[in-house]
Amino acid sequence: MSPVGINTTPLLVELSAQELRRRMAEALAIYVEAMDYPKGTEFHRAPMWAEHTHRPGWRAVAAIVPHDGDGDDPGSSEGTMVGIAYGYRGAPHQWWHQQVREGMHRSGADERRIHEVLGDYFELTELHVARAAQGHRTGEALLRRLLEDRQESHVLLSTPEVDGEDNRAWRLYRRLGFTDVVRHFTFTGDNRPFAVLGRLLPLAAEGTENAHSPSR
């Protein structure tokens, strides 16, 4: 990946399924770095990410730093990818849905609560920004763009637990009103504890507030 200047402002570009598949190596490199997974993880994840593009409601947005001379077309996906976000409509047959349901059940949630949370949601599956491009609210811009005009009642995501919720991802999610659904949950295949967070949709405009508990 080319170095990204601190003053560079990436363009946000919606990716088609074909475009994501074409740029899968770039997107997965950002993912592996951001999640601190060992190199080689991308080879196992690529088929899963490709399968996700076929799910109902799938949408992807990338943060792109244009190459010199490419900045005149704000819809172009050409340039250096420095961020990636995608998700789709959650459904009972999906692995993540089943894992979260089990986590809620173990944490003491009753069936009414589980249905309120898992009955109608957008799964924010991935949201990652290259380390060289962090600190400029690119993650927030990606998240807001991805959630524009969604028809689901709320959005859910999972993120690794960290001490004191002290990293950029946690500060972003709390700033945007995400609340706890399940804490310290271990997904099958990853021995780190994760939090599942959620909030109502739509997001308020930047600088304003609205209701955000997914249980309302």
Backbone torsions as a table, in degrees:
resi	resn	phi	psi	omega
1	MET	NA	136.5	177.9
2	SER	-70.4	148.2	177.0
3	PRO	-64.7	146.2	-178.2
4	VAL	-111.7	124.6	179.2
5	GLY	-65.8	148.7	-175.5
6	ILE	-64.2	-25.4	-178.6
7	ASN	-97.3	5.8	-179.8
8	THR	-75.2	131.3	176.5
9	THR	-105.7	112.2	-179.4
10	PRO	-68.5	153.6	170.3
11	LEU	-89.0	144.6	174.9
12	LEU	-96.1	125.8	-173.9
13	VAL	-131.4	127.8	173.4
14	GLU	-75.1	133.3	-179.5
15	LEU	-103.4	136.2	169.3
16	SER	-76.1	167.5	176.9
17	ALA	-59.5	-39.9	179.6
18	GLN	-63.6	-41.3	180.0
19	GLU	-66.5	-39.6	178.2
20	LEU	-64.8	-42.2	178.9
21	ARG	-62.2	-38.3	179.6
22	ARG	-65.8	-33.4	-176.2
23	ARG	-110.0	25.2	-176.3
24	MET	-58.7	-40.2	-177.6
25	ALA	-61.9	-41.7	177.9
26	GLU	-63.8	-47.2	-177.5
27	ALA	-63.3	-42.2	-178.9
28	LEU	-71.1	-30.0	175.7
29	ALA	-63.2	-40.4	176.6
30	ILE	-64.4	-43.7	-179.9
31	TYR	-60.5	-49.4	-177.2
32	VAL	-63.0	-41.3	178.5
33	GLU	-64.9	-47.5	-175.8
34	ALA	-64.9	-37.3	-177.8
35	MET	-89.2	-3.8	179.5
36	ASP	58.8	39.8	175.2
37	TYR	-87.0	156.0	178.4
38	PRO	-68.3	148.6	175.9
39	LYS	-59.4	141.2	-174.1
40	GLY	106.9	-21.1	177.5
41	THR	-58.4	-33.9	-176.4
42	GLU	-60.5	-29.7	-178.9
43	PHE	-69.7	-29.9	178.2
44	HIS	-81.9	-29.0	-176.8
45	ARG	-83.0	-27.5	-174.3
46	ALA	-55.7	-46.9	179.3
47	PRO	-62.4	-35.8	179.2
48	MET	-67.1	-45.3	178.6
49	TRP	-61.7	-39.3	178.4
50	ALA	-64.9	-41.1	178.0
51	GLU	-63.7	-36.0	-179.4
52	HIS	-61.0	-28.7	-178.0
53	THR	-63.5	-17.1	-179.7
54	HIS	-91.2	-2.5	-176.1
55	ARG	-80.3	147.0	-179.3
56	PRO	-57.6	136.2	176.9
57	GLY	78.1	9.7	-178.9
58	TRP	-62.0	139.3	177.5
59	ARG	-151.3	143.7	179.1
60	ALA	-136.7	143.4	176.8
61	VAL	-132.8	136.5	177.7
62	ALA	-118.7	151.2	170.0
63	ALA	-100.2	122.5	-172.9
64	ILE	-123.9	130.0	169.7
65	VAL	-95.8	111.9	-175.2
66	PRO	-63.0	148.9	169.4
67	HIS	-70.6	159.1	178.6
68	ASP	-52.4	126.4	178.6
69	GLY	89.7	-5.4	-178.1
70	ASP	-99.4	-0.8	-171.4
71	GLY	-78.1	-3.0	-176.7
72	ASP	-78.4	-16.0	-179.4
73	ASP	-111.7	99.0	-176.1
74	PRO	-66.7	-13.3	179.1
75	GLY	-96.5	0.3	-177.7
76	SER	-76.4	139.3	177.6
77	SER	-95.6	6.8	179.7
78	GLU	-80.7	144.1	-177.4
79	GLY	130.5	-170.6	-179.6
80	THR	-89.2	122.3	177.6
81	MET	-76.9	127.5	179.3
82	VAL	-122.5	-1.7	178.4
83	GLY	-160.5	150.9	-179.7
84	ILE	-146.1	138.3	175.1
85	ALA	-143.1	138.5	172.4
86	TYR	-154.7	164.9	177.9
87	GLY	-172.3	-175.8	-177.2
88	TYR	-163.7	174.8	-179.4
89	ARG	-73.6	128.7	179.6
90	GLY	-72.4	150.9	-178.8
91	ALA	-151.4	152.7	-173.4
92	PRO	-60.3	-28.1	-177.1
93	HIS	-79.8	-7.1	-175.6
94	GLN	-81.6	144.8	-176.9
95	TRP	-57.8	-47.5	-176.3
96	TRP	-62.6	-42.2	177.3
97	HIS	-57.2	-46.2	-178.4
98	GLN	-66.0	-38.5	177.5
99	GLN	-64.3	-45.6	-179.3
100	VAL	-66.0	-39.5	177.3
101	ARG	-59.0	-44.4	178.4
102	GLU	-63.6	-41.4	178.4
103	GLY	-63.4	-40.7	177.4
104	MET	-64.8	-41.8	179.2
105	HIS	-61.4	-44.8	-179.9
106	ARG	-64.4	-31.6	-178.0
107	SER	-82.5	-0.4	174.4
108	GLY	101.2	5.4	178.8
109	ALA	-69.3	139.5	177.2
110	ASP	-86.8	174.6	-175.2
111	GLU	-63.8	-34.0	178.4
112	ARG	-63.0	-46.6	178.9
113	ARG	-62.8	-43.7	179.9
114	ILE	-60.6	-42.5	179.6
115	HIS	-66.1	-38.9	178.7
116	GLU	-58.9	-39.7	-176.6
117	VAL	-82.0	-42.5	-171.9
118	LEU	-100.7	3.2	-176.9
119	GLY	-78.2	-25.8	-174.7
120	ASP	-160.6	90.2	-175.7
121	TYR	-145.4	156.6	170.1
122	PHE	-99.2	125.8	177.0
123	GLU	-88.3	112.9	172.9
124	LEU	-79.2	92.7	-168.5
125	THR	-73.4	-46.5	-178.2
126	GLU	-140.0	139.2	173.6
127	LEU	-150.0	108.4	-173.9
128	HIS	-142.6	142.1	177.2
129	VAL	-126.7	134.7	177.7
130	ALA	-58.0	141.9	-176.8
131	ARG	-56.2	-38.5	-178.4
132	ALA	-65.7	-17.3	-177.3
133	ALA	-110.0	6.4	-177.6
134	GLN	-78.7	162.6	177.0
135	GLY	92.8	7.5	-178.5
136	HIS	-123.9	20.2	178.2
137	ARG	63.0	26.5	176.2
138	THR	-66.1	-37.5	178.6
139	GLY	-61.9	-42.5	178.1
140	GLU	-64.2	-42.2	179.5
141	ALA	-61.5	-42.3	177.7
142	LEU	-62.7	-44.8	-177.8
143	LEU	-63.2	-46.0	-179.7
144	ARG	-62.5	-43.1	179.6
145	ARG	-63.8	-41.8	-177.9
146	LEU	-63.9	-34.5	-175.0
147	LEU	-91.9	-0.8	178.4
148	GLU	-59.1	130.5	170.9
149	ASP	62.4	22.7	174.2
150	ARG	-69.8	145.7	-177.8
151	GLN	-96.5	-10.5	178.1
152	GLU	-68.4	158.5	-177.7
153	SER	-77.3	-26.8	176.8
154	HIS	-157.1	175.5	-176.8
155	VAL	-123.5	141.9	176.6
156	LEU	-125.1	151.9	176.4
157	LEU	-153.1	166.0	172.2
158	SER	-126.9	146.7	-179.6
159	THR	-147.2	145.7	-179.5
160	PRO	-60.9	142.1	174.1
161	GLU	-68.1	141.8	173.3
162	VAL	-137.7	152.6	-178.9
163	ASP	-58.4	126.7	176.4
164	GLY	66.1	14.0	-177.2
165	GLU	53.1	38.3	-169.2
166	ASP	-103.4	70.3	166.8
167	ASN	-151.4	175.5	-173.4
168	ARG	-64.4	-39.4	-178.7
169	ALA	-61.7	-49.5	-179.5
170	TRP	-62.1	-42.3	-180.0
171	ARG	-63.6	-37.4	176.9
172	LEU	-62.5	-50.3	-175.5
173	TYR	-64.9	-40.4	178.2
174	ARG	-67.9	-39.7	179.2
175	ARG	-61.2	-32.8	-178.6
176	LEU	-92.9	9.3	170.5
177	GLY	88.1	16.4	176.4
178	PHE	-73.0	135.7	-179.2
179	THR	-119.1	167.5	-174.7
180	ASP	-71.8	135.7	169.1
181	VAL	-110.5	-51.4	174.7
182	VAL	-141.5	139.1	177.1
183	ARG	-119.1	150.9	175.3
184	HIS	54.1	49.0	-179.9
185	PHE	-102.2	137.9	179.0
186	THR	-104.8	113.6	176.7
187	PHE	-75.4	147.4	174.8
188	THR	-58.7	127.1	177.8
189	GLY	97.2	-5.2	178.6
190	ASP	-142.5	118.0	-172.7
191	ASN	-84.8	2.6	177.1
192	ARG	-83.4	146.7	175.0
193	PRO	-75.5	139.7	179.1
194	PHE	-121.1	156.7	167.7
195	ALA	-107.7	142.0	170.1
196	VAL	-105.3	124.8	-176.7
197	LEU	-121.6	156.4	178.9
198	GLY	-155.6	165.8	173.7
199	ARG	-161.5	161.3	177.6
200	LEU	-70.4	154.0	170.2
201	LEU	-109.4	152.4	2.8
202	PRO	-81.8	164.7	169.4
203	LEU	-67.6	146.6	172.0
204	ALA	-70.1	157.7	174.0
205	ALA	-60.0	152.6	-178.3
206	GLU	-56.7	131.9	179.7
207	GLY	91.4	-1.0	177.0
208	THR	-122.7	174.7	-178.9
209	GLU	-127.7	153.2	170.1
210	ASN	-149.1	177.5	-178.6
211	ALA	-62.4	142.0	-176.7
212	HIS	-136.7	-1.3	178.6
213	SER	-74.3	127.6	-179.9
214	PRO	-70.7	-6.7	-179.6
215	SER	-90.7	-6.7	-177.8
216	ARG	-78.2	NA	NA
